[in-house]
């Protein structure tokens, strides 16, 4: 495989694929060669744009000899089955977060990858973001002492973006805990070292028209005594991008006219109409607009994060890391990314071409899902939930 682009086969051409598309297009180490999606217009768009083959089912994508890596971007409830099919066909896998909907599914996926001798990477999560990774590097340097407390806050319009019906049903992976907790908890675990011991949480489901969790707040306890507070709301009022120098989650500049855009753009009580509206905006839909191909001007982010250490507080921003030391405040700037989510491809290429064990592997993602499931369990039952499947940050990834 060395010397030619890595062939990517895609299962699911929806929203997740659209967000990864600028990365796939910009990085010469990758080539889109095959895809499947239940929507015919999406398959036709893929053929026009990339000259790749399209198929009616996932098995055919996995069987395509040009495919080196299967990118699983299907709805959450299908991840486990699609990943295991890809491994059975001898392919490496990049699967979207959340990894799956249960610990047993995650374990089956990990075991399938081991049997096949293939790599499993789970992402994109925002713990890939370079400023977050840089905070982890600063922590590991030892210059600032131990991590003592982490605060993670994000307030978005997530719940009012167009959704398919199952995205509003928790049992099928809907709500903010599965979709957004997979970002935020991954970040907290990365900068805190990975080894959570337990947590206590509450969730909010305050809109009967969107009958799933739209908010949560969790207090997480690490081995060694550090703790973290993670809160998320997707109810579309306060926008925490105000705390991120006016940059949106995708690294784009935001203005006052962006406020309330989700509610203004679409409002309906008809689930079928809402699903159709979402499909129209996705890849190949009647309202689809190709993502910009220009270079990113700032790093992506997932809201406000502050990591309190013995001798400094560390805050990643869309342009670098601010270090609040004992006697001075300084900014460590990071050069703008060459294109969005380049960090994901770096980890993928290292794993597939050089057999480097990825940081965001199956065991890591299973531990993040365990914490997300514990948020739901703690909110439902009250009290602390002990965590049993945690792993430390891989230092040689």
C-alpha positions in Angstrom: 0.0 0.0 0.0 3.0 2.3 0.5 3.3 4.8 -2.3 -0.3 5.0 -3.3 -3.3 6.7 -1.7 -5.2 4.7 0.9 -8.5 3.6 -0.6 -11.5 4.7 1.5 -14.8 2.9 1.2 -17.7 4.8 2.9 -20.7 3.3 4.6 -23.2 6.2 5.0 -23.1 9.5 3.0 -25.0 11.6 5.6 -24.0 14.4 7.9 -20.9 12.8 9.3 -19.5 12.1 5.9 -20.2 15.7 4.8 -18.2 17.0 7.7 -15.3 14.7 6.9 -15.5 15.4 3.2 -13.1 18.4 3.1 -10.5 16.2 4.8 -10.9 13.4 2.4 -10.7 15.8 -0.6 -7.7 17.8 0.7 -5.4 15.0 1.8 -3.5 13.3 -1.0 -2.8 10.3 1.2 -6.4 9.2 0.8 -8.7 8.5 -2.1 -12.5 7.9 -2.0 -13.1 4.7 -4.0 -16.4 3.2 -3.0 -19.6 4.0 -1.0 -23.0 2.9 -0.1 -26.1 4.8 1.1 -29.8 4.1 1.0 -30.4 7.4 -0.8 -29.9 7.0 -4.6 -29.1 10.7 -5.1 -26.2 10.5 -2.6 -24.8 7.5 -4.4 -25.1 9.4 -7.8 -23.3 12.4 -6.3 -20.5 10.2 -5.1 -20.0 8.8 -8.5 -20.0 12.2 -10.2 -17.7 13.8 -7.7 -15.1 11.0 -7.2 -15.6 8.5 -10.0 -15.9 5.8 -7.4 -18.1 2.8 -7.3 -21.4 2.8 -5.4 -23.2 -0.2 -4.0 -26.6 -1.1 -2.6 -25.2 -2.6 0.6 -22.3 -2.4 3.1 -21.0 -5.9 2.3 -20.2 -4.9 -1.3 -18.2 -1.9 -0.2 -16.2 -4.1 2.2 -15.6 -6.6 -0.6 -14.2 -4.0 -3.1 -10.5 -4.8 -3.6 -9.6 -1.1 -3.9 -10.8 -0.5 -0.3 -8.1 -0.4 2.3 -10.1 1.4 5.1 -13.8 1.3 5.6 -15.2 4.6 7.0 -18.3 3.7 8.9 -20.5 6.8 9.0 -23.9 5.0 9.3 -26.4 5.8 12.1 -25.2 5.0 15.5 -27.2 1.8 15.9 -25.6 0.2 12.9 -21.9 0.9 13.8 -21.3 -2.5 15.5 -22.6 -4.6 12.6 -20.9 -2.5 9.9 -17.5 -2.6 11.7 -17.6 -6.3 12.1 -18.4 -6.8 8.4 -15.5 -4.6 7.4 -13.1 -6.6 9.6 -14.5 -9.9 8.3 -13.5 -8.6 4.8 -10.0 -7.9 6.0 -10.3 -4.1 6.0 -9.0 -1.5 8.5 -11.8 0.7 10.0 -12.4 4.3 10.8 -15.8 4.5 12.6 -17.6 7.6 13.6 -18.4 8.4 17.3 -20.0 7.1 19.3 -18.3 3.8 18.8 -21.5 1.8 19.5 -24.5 1.9 21.9 -23.4 -0.7 24.4 -20.2 -2.1 26.1 -20.9 -5.5 24.6 -21.0 -4.1 21.1 -17.8 -2.3 21.6 -16.1 -5.4 22.9 -17.3 -7.5 19.9 -15.9 -4.8 17.6 -12.5 -4.8 19.4 -12.4 -8.6 19.3 -13.2 -8.7 15.6 -10.4 -6.3 14.8 -7.9 -8.4 16.8 -9.0 -11.6 15.0 -8.6 -9.8 11.6 -5.2 -8.2 12.6 -6.6 -4.8 11.5 -6.7 -1.4 13.0 -9.7 0.3 14.5 -9.8 4.1 14.9 -12.8 5.8 16.4 -13.4 9.4 15.3 -13.8 12.2 14.6 -14.1 13.3 18.2 -12.8 16.7 19.2 -10.1 15.1 21.3 -8.2 14.9 18.0 -8.1 18.7 17.8 -4.6 19.9 17.9 -5.0 22.5 20.7 -6.5 19.8 22.9 -3.6 17.4 22.0 -1.2 20.2 22.8 -2.6 20.7 26.3 -2.1 17.0 26.8 1.5 17.3 25.7 2.0 20.3 28.1 0.6 18.2 30.9 2.9 15.2 30.1 5.9 17.5 30.0 5.7 17.8 33.8 6.4 21.6 33.7 3.1 22.5 35.3 2.6 19.7 37.8 -0.3 17.4 38.1 -3.8 18.0 36.7 -6.1 18.8 39.6 -9.4 20.0 38.0 -10.9 20.2 34.6 -13.9 22.4 33.5 -15.6 21.7 30.2 -18.6 23.7 29.0 -20.5 23.8 25.7 -23.8 25.4 24.8 -25.0 24.9 21.3 -28.2 24.5 19.1 -27.6 20.8 18.6 -31.2 19.7 19.6 -32.8 22.0 17.0 -30.8 20.9 14.0 -32.8 18.7 11.6 -33.1 15.2 12.9 -34.3 11.8 11.8 -36.8 10.3 14.3 -34.3 7.9 15.9 -32.0 10.8 16.7 -34.6 11.9 19.2 -34.9 8.5 20.8 -32.3 7.7 23.5 -32.5 4.0 23.2 -31.4 4.2 19.5 -28.5 6.5 20.2 -30.3 9.8 20.1 -29.8 12.8 22.3 -26.8 14.8 23.4 -25.2 12.2 25.7 -24.3 9.8 22.9 -23.6 12.3 20.1 -22.0 15.2 22.1 -20.8 13.5 25.2 -18.7 11.4 23.0 -16.8 14.6 22.1 -16.7 16.2 25.5 -15.9 13.1 27.7 -13.2 12.1 25.2 -11.6 15.5 25.6 -11.8 15.4 29.4 -10.4 11.9 29.5 -7.5 12.8 27.2 -6.3 15.8 29.2 -7.0 14.0 32.5 -5.0 10.9 31.6 -7.9 8.6 30.7 -8.4 6.7 33.9 -11.8 7.7 35.3 -13.0 5.9 38.4 -16.6 7.1 38.6 -19.1 9.8 38.1 -22.3 11.4 39.2 -24.6 13.2 36.7 -27.9 14.7 35.9 -29.6 15.2 32.5 -32.3 17.4 31.2 -35.1 16.6 28.7 -37.1 19.8 28.7 -38.9 20.0 25.3 -41.7 17.4 24.8 -41.3 17.9 21.0 -37.7 16.7 21.3 -38.2 13.7 23.7 -34.6 12.9 24.5 -31.7 14.4 26.6 -30.9 17.9 25.5 -28.5 18.7 28.4 -26.3 17.0 31.0 -23.9 17.9 33.8 -21.5 15.4 35.2 -18.9 15.4 38.0 -16.1 12.9 37.0 -13.5 11.4 39.3 -10.1 10.3 38.1 -7.7 7.8 39.6 -5.2 9.8 41.5 -7.7 12.4 42.8 -8.2 14.8 39.9 -11.8 15.7 39.1 -13.7 17.3 36.2 -17.0 19.1 35.6 -18.5 18.6 32.2 -21.7 20.4 31.1 -23.5 20.5 27.8 -26.7 22.1 26.6 -28.1 21.8 23.1 -31.1 24.0 23.7 -30.1 26.8 21.4 -30.0 29.9 23.6 -26.6 30.9 24.9 -23.9 30.1 22.4 -20.6 29.2 24.1 -18.7 30.1 20.9 -18.8 33.6 22.5 -16.2 32.1 24.9 -14.0 30.9 22.0 -13.1 34.2 20.5 -16.1 34.1 18.1 -15.0 31.0 16.3 -17.6 28.2 15.7 -17.0 24.5 16.3 -15.7 24.0 12.7 -13.1 26.8 13.1 -15.2 29.3 11.2 -15.8 32.9 12.2 -19.3 33.6 13.5 -21.3 36.8 13.5 -24.4 38.1 15.2 -26.6 37.0 12.3 -25.7 33.4 13.1 -27.6 33.6 16.4 -30.7 31.4 16.5 -30.0 30.1 13.0 -31.1 26.5 13.7 -34.6 27.6 14.9 -35.0 30.2 12.2 -34.0 27.7 9.4 -36.4 25.0 10.2 -39.3 24.3 12.6 -41.9 21.6 12.2 -43.7 19.0 14.3 -43.9 16.5 11.5 -41.1 13.9 11.9 -41.2 12.8 8.2 -41.0 16.4 7.0 -38.0 17.0 9.3 -36.2 13.9 8.1 -36.8 14.9 4.5 -35.4 18.4 5.2 -32.3 16.8 6.7 -31.9 14.5 3.8 -32.2 17.4 1.3 -29.3 19.2 3.0 -27.0 16.1 3.1 -24.6 15.0 0.4 -26.4 14.6 -2.9 -29.7 16.2 -1.6 -31.6 18.9 -3.5 -30.4 21.6 -1.0 -26.8 20.2 -0.7 -24.0 22.7 -0.8 -20.5 21.4 -1.2 -18.3 22.3 1.8 -15.6 25.0 1.1 -12.2 23.6 0.0 -10.2 26.6 1.2 -7.7 26.0 4.0 -9.0 26.3 7.5 -8.0 29.5 9.4 -8.4 28.1 12.9 -8.6 24.8 14.6 -12.0 23.2 15.4 -13.1 23.1 19.0 -15.8 21.8 21.4 -16.4 24.8 23.6 -14.6 26.1 26.7 -12.0 24.0 28.4 -9.8 24.9 31.4 -7.3 22.4 32.8 -6.1 23.4 36.3 -2.6 22.1 37.2 -0.4 22.7 40.2 1.5 25.6 38.6 -0.7 26.8 35.8 -4.1 26.7 34.2 -4.2 25.7 30.5 -6.9 26.7 28.0 -7.0 25.5 24.4 -8.4 28.0 21.9 -9.1 27.8 18.2 -5.7 29.4 17.6 -3.4 27.9 20.3 -3.1 27.4 24.0 -3.2 30.1 26.7 -1.0 29.3 29.7 -1.9 31.1 32.9 1.2 30.6 35.0 2.2 31.6 38.5 3.6 35.0 37.4 2.6 35.5 33.8 0.0 34.7 31.2 1.3 33.7 27.8 -0.2 32.4 24.5 1.4 29.5 22.7 0.1 30.1 19.1 -0.4 27.1 16.8 -0.1 27.5 13.0 -3.5 27.2 11.2 -4.3 23.6 10.1 -3.6 22.8 6.5 -7.2 21.6 6.2 -9.9 20.5 8.7 -9.4 17.4 10.8 -5.9 16.7 9.4 -5.1 15.1 12.8 -7.5 12.2 12.1 -5.7 11.4 8.9 -2.3 11.6 10.6 -3.5 9.0 13.1 -5.1 6.8 10.5 -2.1 6.8 8.2 0.3 6.0 11.1 -1.9 3.1 12.1 -2.5 1.6 8.6 0.9 2.2 7.0 3.2 2.0 9.9 1.3 -0.2 12.3 1.4 2.5 15.1 -1.3 1.7 17.6 -3.7 4.7 17.5 -4.6 6.7 20.6 -8.3 6.6 19.6 -8.5 2.9 19.4 -11.4 0.6 20.4 -10.4 0.3 24.0 -10.2 4.1 24.3 -13.6 4.7 22.7 -15.2 1.9 24.7 -14.0 3.7 27.9 -15.6 7.0 26.6 -18.9 5.2 25.8 -18.8 3.7 29.3 -18.7 7.1 30.8 -21.6 8.3 28.5 -23.7 5.3 29.5 -22.9 6.1 33.2 -24.2 9.7 32.7 -27.5 8.2 31.7 -27.5 5.6 34.4 -26.6 8.1 37.2 -29.3 10.5 36.0 -31.9 7.7 35.9 -31.0 6.0 39.2 -29.3 8.7 41.3 -25.9 8.3 42.9 -22.4 7.5 41.8 -21.6 5.0 39.0 -18.3 3.1 39.1 -16.4 2.7 35.9 -14.7 -0.6 35.0 -13.4 -0.3 31.4 -11.2 2.7 31.6 -7.7 2.9 29.9 -4.9 5.4 30.2 -3.8 7.7 27.4 -1.5 5.8 25.0 1.9 7.7 25.1 3.4 6.1 22.1 0.5 6.6 19.7 
